[in-house]
Amino acid sequence: MNGKGSKPRPLSVSKDDFQDNWNRIFGMKEHKTNVNINEKISTHWSENGRKEAIVMKSESGYSIELYEQSRYIRTVECFDKSLSYAEDVAENFCLGMLS
């Protein structure tokens, strides 16, 4: 049985040609390759385990992903706040003080 394999396919065009084609097709001056990567800082849970809050850090700052019964609720952005503030938001959600 044959699979896809683990090696990526070789590029048929150079990176510069790819960039030029991208700009021609989409009308952009440059292709954005920067990705905002999030780093998981901590996770908080409610006592009954139904609520979960994950504190994340990115280049922009801190954010908190909120879940209830494993379902995504929303993301609270605290980009201009401290880590302590973000941790407090996560804890308050799990304690039921923030809905």
C-alpha positions as CSV (number, residue, x, y, z in Angstrom):
1,M,0.0,0.0,0.0
2,N,1.4,3.4,-1.0
3,G,1.1,6.5,1.2
4,K,1.9,10.1,0.7
5,G,5.3,9.9,2.3
6,S,6.9,12.3,4.6
7,K,8.9,14.4,2.1
8,P,7.4,17.6,0.7
9,R,7.0,17.8,-3.1
10,P,9.8,19.7,-4.8
11,L,8.9,23.2,-6.0
12,S,8.5,23.6,-9.7
13,V,9.2,27.3,-9.6
14,S,11.7,29.4,-7.7
15,K,10.7,31.3,-4.5
16,D,11.0,34.6,-6.4
17,D,8.9,33.4,-9.3
18,F,6.3,32.2,-6.8
19,Q,6.3,35.6,-5.0
20,D,5.9,37.4,-8.4
21,N,3.0,35.2,-9.4
22,W,1.4,35.7,-6.0
23,N,1.6,39.4,-6.3
24,R,0.3,39.4,-9.9
25,I,-2.7,37.2,-8.9
26,F,-3.7,38.8,-5.6
27,G,-2.4,42.4,-6.3
28,M,-0.3,42.6,-3.1
29,K,3.0,44.3,-2.9
30,E,4.4,41.5,-0.7
31,H,3.4,38.1,0.5
32,K,3.1,38.0,4.3
33,T,4.9,35.0,5.7
34,N,5.0,36.1,9.3
35,V,2.7,34.1,11.5
36,N,1.7,35.2,14.9
37,I,2.5,32.2,17.1
38,N,0.8,31.7,20.4
39,E,2.6,30.2,23.3
40,K,0.5,28.5,26.0
41,I,1.4,30.0,29.4
42,S,-1.1,28.2,31.8
43,T,-4.5,26.5,32.1
44,H,-7.1,27.0,34.7
45,W,-10.1,24.8,35.4
46,S,-13.3,25.2,37.5
47,E,-13.7,22.9,40.5
48,N,-16.3,20.8,38.6
49,G,-14.1,20.7,35.5
50,R,-16.7,22.2,33.3
51,K,-14.9,25.5,32.6
52,E,-11.4,25.9,31.3
53,A,-9.4,29.0,30.6
54,I,-6.1,28.9,28.7
55,V,-3.7,31.9,29.0
56,M,-1.8,32.4,25.8
57,K,1.1,34.8,24.9
58,S,1.8,36.1,21.4
59,E,3.9,39.0,20.0
60,S,0.8,41.2,20.5
61,G,0.5,40.3,24.2
62,Y,-1.7,38.0,26.3
63,S,-5.0,36.5,25.5
64,I,-7.3,34.0,27.3
65,E,-9.2,31.3,25.4
66,L,-12.4,30.4,27.3
67,Y,-14.1,27.0,27.1
68,E,-17.2,25.5,28.8
69,Q,-17.8,21.8,28.6
70,S,-15.0,21.5,26.1
71,R,-16.8,24.0,23.8
72,Y,-15.0,27.2,22.7
73,I,-16.8,30.2,24.1
74,R,-14.6,33.2,23.1
75,T,-11.1,34.8,23.4
76,V,-10.5,37.6,25.7
77,E,-7.7,39.9,24.5
78,C,-5.5,41.5,27.1
79,F,-2.8,42.7,24.8
80,D,-1.9,45.8,26.8
81,K,-2.2,44.1,30.2
82,S,0.3,42.1,32.4
83,L,0.5,38.4,32.9
84,S,-1.0,38.8,36.4
85,Y,-4.1,40.5,34.8
86,A,-4.5,37.7,32.2
87,E,-4.2,35.0,35.0
88,D,-6.8,36.9,37.0
89,V,-9.2,36.9,34.0
90,A,-8.7,33.2,33.6
91,E,-9.3,32.5,37.3
92,N,-12.4,34.7,37.4
93,F,-13.9,32.9,34.5
94,C,-13.4,29.5,36.2
95,L,-14.8,30.8,39.5
96,G,-18.0,31.9,37.7
97,M,-17.3,35.6,38.2
98,L,-16.9,36.2,34.4
99,S,-19.4,34.8,31.9
